[in-house]
């Protein structure tokens, strides 16, 4: 409905702004129907959820979800202003989401207030709502957060205090002796030994002048205490001799990788400072995310250390689980990680050959030796058979 401005000889800025808002935020019915049909077709293909011709307690927000920046908090703030909501379902990598309302009356109130009106879409676009026959069942929604952690992966929360965190950051920042460099997606410092990224290894014959800062000394007995409390006494918890400091800005990450087997002993310990981040652990097609909380210690041992790759996606937002068994977005902030290792100084003898550099380097020789043995055995068998045949 256009404003009647015939009595105004020269439209005021306020009138012009109102007309612009109405034209921008309220799409024409045919255009809305076309967009709704397209979005509903995607939802049906993904989860077999269909539109309901009559009001139900289930609402689909058709063009706004985690994929294009909508958070659960924003959606709830808008929806609960008009009706009661009993469940929110946000889906990773999807540009739509769902509401389960307390009653049909609540759903109708929310629909009338938000459909083709509320500007919670991407870049302030209006959102489109539809009544649907239901919402995807949780078991039908692939939720990586419900997966068990790899064996040997332990996160110890609140491992250090805020005061200790500040002291570590100050010591590392003030240490000008460190071997420092800039990677594509992060800033790196090395203490004790330099990790050479080209070969993914260290040269144990070339220690750096800069040892691990003494400000870290309070961690060594705490590591051993953590080992005793978590039944990890069988691992090498002696004082680390190599430290890598990674400084990540929002949008930075590190590709999936495994710390070279022959370079470092078990376990590898990583301390997260300044902020949280989601790290992903991958083995083949398996992927398990873990939220590394600020001031937590990550212990990677055994299977998690040797048989899984770990990495951080380069992005500005992380998808996190919520109390409503849904997901939401959390903006990243600057994060610093301290990764402590101890050099192996010899080949690896682990039971996980897939990612083991020692196994891969010796496998061709073992194969050739095996083939040679088989060839000798075959030759011997044929010769013996020939002698027996000639004696007949």
N, C-alpha and C positions, 0 to 999 in steps of 0.2 A: 504494500500500500504506500503510494508516494505521498509526501507531505504537500499540502495545498499552500503554495507560496505566491499565489496570484496577487495578494494584497501587499506584497513586499516588492517595491520597485527595484531594489538591489539586494539580492539574498545576502544575509549576514553570514559570517564565517561559521557560526554555530549551525545554521540551517544547512549549509553545504556539507559540514562534517556529518550531520545526522543522515543526510541522503547518501553520502558515501558509505557510512557504516551499514546502512540498510542494504545497499546494493552489493557491498562486499561480503557481508556475513550471512545473508540469506539467499541461497541459491534457488533458481527456478525449479518448480516441481519436476519437469521432465528431466532436467539435468540431474537432480537428486535421485530420481528413480533409476536412471541409468547407472549412476555410481553405486547405488545400493545393490543393484542386481549383480554388478561385477564383483563387489566385495563379498556378497553372500555366496556367489559361486566358488570363490576361493576358500571360504570357510567350510562349505560343504565338501569340497574336494579334500581338505586337510583333515577334518574331524567328523564329517557326516552330520553336521549341525545345520538344520534348515530353519527358514523363516516361519513364524507363526502368523496366520492371518488375524488372529484375535490376541488381545493382550495376555501375557503370561508374566511370571515372576522373573523370567530370564531376559536380559537385555544384552545385545551385542553392540559394542562400539566398533563400527565397521572400518573406520579409516584412521584409527589412532591406537598405538600400542607401544611396546618396548622398542620395536624396530625403528620407530620414528620419534622417539624421545619422550613419550608419555610415561609418567611415573604413577605408581599406585597412590601415592600421597596426593598428587594433583587430581586424579580421577575421583578419589574418595571425597576430597574437599568440595568438589563441584557437585557430585551426586548426592551426598548426604545433606546438602543444603535444601534438597527438595524431597527427600524420602529416605527411608531406612534401607541399608544395604547389609546383607548377611554374609556375602562372599564376593571377593574380587579374584578374577583369574587373569593374570598377565602371563603371556607366553613368550619365551625367548625367540628372537628372530622373527616375530610376527608383528604386522602392522594393524592388528586388531586385538580386542580383549573382551572380557565378559563381566557382567554383574548379575548376581543373584539377589533379588530384592526380598524384603521381609513379607511383602504382600503384593497382590496385583495392583492395588491402589497406589502403593509406593512406586511400583514400576511405571504406572501411567503418569504419575506426577513427575518423575525423573525424565521420562521420555518427552513429555510436553515441554519441559523447561530446557532440555539440552539438545534435542534433535534439530539439526540445521540452525542452531543458535549458538551453542557453547563453543568458544574458540580454543579448544584444547588440542586441536590437530597440529600437525607440523607447520611451523612458521605462523602460528595463529590462525590456521584454517578452521572453519567450522567442522564439527564432527557430525557424523550420521549414525543414528541408532536404529535398531530393529528389534522387535520381539522375536525370540527364537524358541524352539521347542525344548531346548535344554542347553547345558554347557558341557564341554568335553570332560569326561571322567578323568580323575587324576591319574589312574593307572594307564589311560590312553595317551597321556601327555608325557613325552620323554623328558624326564627331569634328572639332569646329570647330578644335581645336588643330593639326590637320594641314594646315589651309588656309594658302596663302601670304599674307603680309602685303600690305596695299594698297601700291601703288607710291608711293614717296616717304616711307614710314614707316620710321624707323630708331630703334633703341633702343641707346644707348651705355651699357654697364654700367660700374659703378665710376667714374663720371665725376668724383666728388669723394671725398675721404677722410672718415673719421669725424670727424676734428678740424674739417675745413671744414664738415661738416654741422652740428656743434654750434655753430660760430661763426655760421652763417647763422640757425639757429633762435633763438639768443640775440639777434642783431641785430634780427630781425623781431619777436620777442616784446617787446623793450624799446622799440621805436619807437612812441611814443604819438601821433605825428603822422599816422599812416596813416588813411585813410578806411575805417572798419570797420563791418561789419554782420553780421547773422545771416540766412542763408537757411533754407529749410525743412529742408534736409538737410546743412547745413554752415555753418561760420563763415568769413567772407570779409574780406580786407583788400585795399585797392587803393593802389598807389603810382604816381605820375606822372600818371595820368589815371584817372578813375572809369569803370568799365564799368557802364552803365545796363542792368539786366537787363530792364526793361520794354520797351525799344526794341532791346535787343541791340546797342547801339552805344556810342560814346564821343563826347563833345563836345570836339573838338580846340581849341576856343577857351577852354576852362576847365580849364587844368592845375591839379592839386592842389599845395598847398604842400609836401606830403611827396613828395620825389623817391625814386627807387629807392635803398635804403640803400647806402652806400659799401662795406659788407661784401661786396657782390656784385661789386665791381670786378674781382676776380681771375678772374671767369667770362668776361669779354669776350674776352681773348686766347685763352682755352681754347675758346670757341665757334668762333673763326676757325680755330684749329688743327684742330678737329674737322671743319670744313667742308672744309679742304684734304685731310685724310686720308680723307674719305668721298666725294670728288668732288662736293661741293656748292657749289663756288665761285660758281656762277651765281645764288645766292640772296642776299638782303640780310642780311648778318651784321654790320651796323653795330650800335653799342650800342643795346639796347632802351630805349624811353622809357616803357613801361608794364609794370607787374608786378601780377599778381593772386595773392594767397596764399589757398589754400583749406585749411582744417583739417577733416579728416574723423574722426569717431569711428566705432567699429564700428556698422554699420547705416545709415550715411550713404552718399549717392551723389550723382550729378548726372545729370539726364536727357540722352538723346542729343541732340546739337546740333552745329552747325558754327559756328566763330567767324566772325562777319560778314565777308564778303569785302571790302566797301568800307571796313571799319574798320581792318583790319590787313594788313600786308605778309606775304610768304612768306619764311621759315618761321615757325612758332610752336614755341616750345621750352618743355618742361615738365620740371622737376626734382622727383623724388620723394624725400621725406625721411621718416625714422622707421620706415617699414614698407612692405611690398609690397602691391599691390592688382591685381586684374584689371580692365582697361579693355576695353570692347567697341567695335569699329568697324563701322558699319552703312552699307550702301548698298542701298536697296531691300530685297529679301529676304535679301541676303547679310549674314552676321555673322561677324566674325573677332575672337577674344579675344587679348589680349596681356598677359602678366604684367609689370607695371611694377615692377622691382626697386628696393629701397631704394638711394638714392644714384645712380640711373641718370638719364640725360637722354633724354627722348623728343623726337625731331625729326619734326614733321608738315610736310611740304612737298608741293608739286605736287598730284597727285591725292588723296593722303591728307589734305591740308589743305583742299582746296576741294570735293572730290566725295564725301567720306565724313563721316558724323556720328560723333562719339565720345561715350562716356558711361560711367558707373560705376553698376552696379546697387546699390540700397540694401539691403544684406544683411549679416549677421554672419559668414558663411562664404563662402569662394571655392572653387570646384572647380578643382583643378590636376592636370596630367598627372604621372604617376609614371614611374619607370624601367621598370616592367613594362607599359608602354603602356596603363595604366589611368588612373583618376582618383581623387583623394582630396580630403578637405576640409581647409582651412586656416583657422583662426579669424583674423578681421581684428583689427588693432590700430590705435591712433591713427596717422593719416598726415597729413603736411603736403605740399602741392604748391606749387611756385613756377612760375608760367606767365609767360614773358617774351614780349612782343610789341613791335612797332614800328608806330606809326600810319601809315596809308596816305596820308591827306590828299588824297583824290581818288577818282574812280570806279574800279571793278575792271575789268580787261581780261583776265580769265582765260579759259581754254578750257573751263570747266566750268559751263554755264549752269543746271543743275538746281537747285543750292542758292545761286546767285549773286543777291544782292539787287539789284546794279546791272542785271543782265540782266532780272530780273523787273520792275523799275521802268520799264525802257525798252521792254520787249517789247510792251505795249499800243500805245505810240506807233508802234513799227516796224510793228506789224500794221495800224494805221490808215493809215499812209503807204503800205504795200504795197497795201492794198485801194483806196486813193484812186488810186494809179497804175494798178491794174488797171481801175478804173472809167473813168478817162480814156482808157486804151487801147481799152477796149471801145466807148466812145462815139465815139472817133475812127474806129475800124474800121467801125462801123455807118454813120456819116455818109459815109465814103468809099464804102462799098458802095451807099448810097442814091443818091449822085451818079452813080456808074457806071450804076446801074439806070435812072435818069431820062434818061440820054444815049442809051439804046438806042432 
